[in-house]
């Protein structure tokens, strides 16, 4: 679906998990003319879906010819697939170092499911299994993620299931 990701930037997020094999996805993306950024979103690790680990994302990036293709890293999906322990600052830094891409956006949300459960269940920040509103120290890794996004000019799209908490979540993002 098309998204506006900044005051002057637009792009499209593609959920690659349901598209097919790695080679088929690479071929299909290389066969289209990409005029605006295309962000490949990692999956939560369900079944045979693509984008559940760093290696699959790296192979996709290496096989795709366009510089306009990047990643949409969904924090719930990273947590659910066990691609990255979003509770751990060092794990977050390592994930971004391993991907080594400048063309990235972040879908920010918490997860209703435990780490590695391979279920895509988004939650309001602090009301899931990644960050805990009752433990301020649990938000250290959110600060690390926010800092990486700021330092690398990665847009963050708040993708949580409730508008009721948006003001609270925006306050968390501002630090």
N, C-alpha and C positions, 0 to 999 in steps of 0.2 A: 504494500500500500504506500502511496506517496506521503511523504512527511516534510514539513518545513522544519529545518534543523538549525536555523540561525537567521539573522536579519537579512542576509543576502544569499543564503545557500539553500538548495533543495536537493532531494535525492530520493531514492527508492530503496526500501528494505525488502529483501527477498529471504523468506524462510527456506533455506536450502534443504532442510531435513527431509522434505517430502518429495523432492524432485527426481531422485534416482541415484545411480551409481556415481562415484567420484568422476570417472572419465566422461560420463554422459553430461554431468553438470558443467564440467570444464568445456566440453565441446559446444553445448548450447549457449553458454555465456560468450564464448569466443566467436560464435556465429552471429551474434546480434551487434548492432551498432549502438554503443553506449555513449549517449550524449551528456548525461548528467551522472553524478555519483550513484553507484549501485553498492549497497551495503549487504553483505551476506551475513545473516543472523545465525549465530550458533544455536544448537538445539539442546534440549534438556536430557538427551541421551536415550530417548525411548526407542526401543527396537533397533532397526537398522538405519535410522535417520542419520543423515550426514551432519557434520559440524559439532560433534560431541566432544572432540578433544583437539588439542593444539596441533597434533600431527595432521589431522584431516584439514584443518583450516590452513595450515602451512602449505600442504599439497595443492589445495585449491588456489591459493594465492600464487604459487609458483607456476601453475598450469594456465592461468588466465593471462591473456595478453594485454589487457587494458589497465592503464594506470588509474582509471576511474573506479576500479573495484576495490572496496575495502571491507571492513567488518563492522557489524553491529553486535557488540557484546552485551548480552542480556545477563544481568547479575543473577537472577533466579536460575537461568539455564546453566550458567557456569557452576553454580552451587549444586544443582540437581544432577548434572552429568559427572560431577567430581572433577571437572576440568580445572577448577580453581576453588580453593577454600576461601570464600569471600570474607570469612571472619578473621583471616590472617593477612596482615599487611604485606609480609614478605611474599606470600603466595600470589597476591595481586600484582606486586612489582615484577615477579618472575613471569607471570602470564603475559604481561605487556612486553617484557624484554624478549620472551620466546617468540611472540608474534611479529615483533619488529615491523610494525606498519604505522604509517603516519595518517592513513585514511581510515579513521575509526570513529564510531559514535557509540554511546552507551545507553542501553535501555536499563534504567535503574528501578529496581524493585526488590522487595524482600521475598522470601520463599516460605510457603506454608509447610513444606516438607523438609525432612532431615537431609543432610549432606549425602549425595550419591544415590538418592532414591529414584532418580530418573523420572520425576513427575514435574510437570510444568504447572505449578500452582502459585501464582503471584500473590504477594501480601503487601500491605502498607509497611513502609520503612519503620523498623522497630517493633513490629507486631508479627514477626515471623521467626524463622529459625536461623537467620543470618545475624541480624542486629536485634538487641533486646532493649526496649524502651526503659526497662527497670535497671539496666546496668550501663551506666554512661561509658564505662571503659570499652564496651562492646562496639562503640561507634568509632574507635580508633581506625579501623580498616576502612570505614566510609570516608574518613578524612584523608587517608592515603589515596583512595580512588579519586576523590574530588581533586586532590593536588595533582595527580597524574593527568587527569582530564584538563585541568587548567594549564599545566606546564606544556602539554602537547597539543593544545587547541582541539580537544575532543569534545564534541557536544554531548550533553547529557539530556536524555529524554525521560522524564518521570513517567513510568508506565505501571502505576499501581491501580488497584481496583476500586478506589473510593475517592470521590471529589471532596468528601467531608474533611479529609486529612491533608489536603493540598497545602494549606498555609503552614501547617506543622512541618510537612516534608520540605517545603521551600526554605523554611528556617534552618532545618538540618543541613541543607545543601549550601547555604550561605556561610555556615560555620559558626 
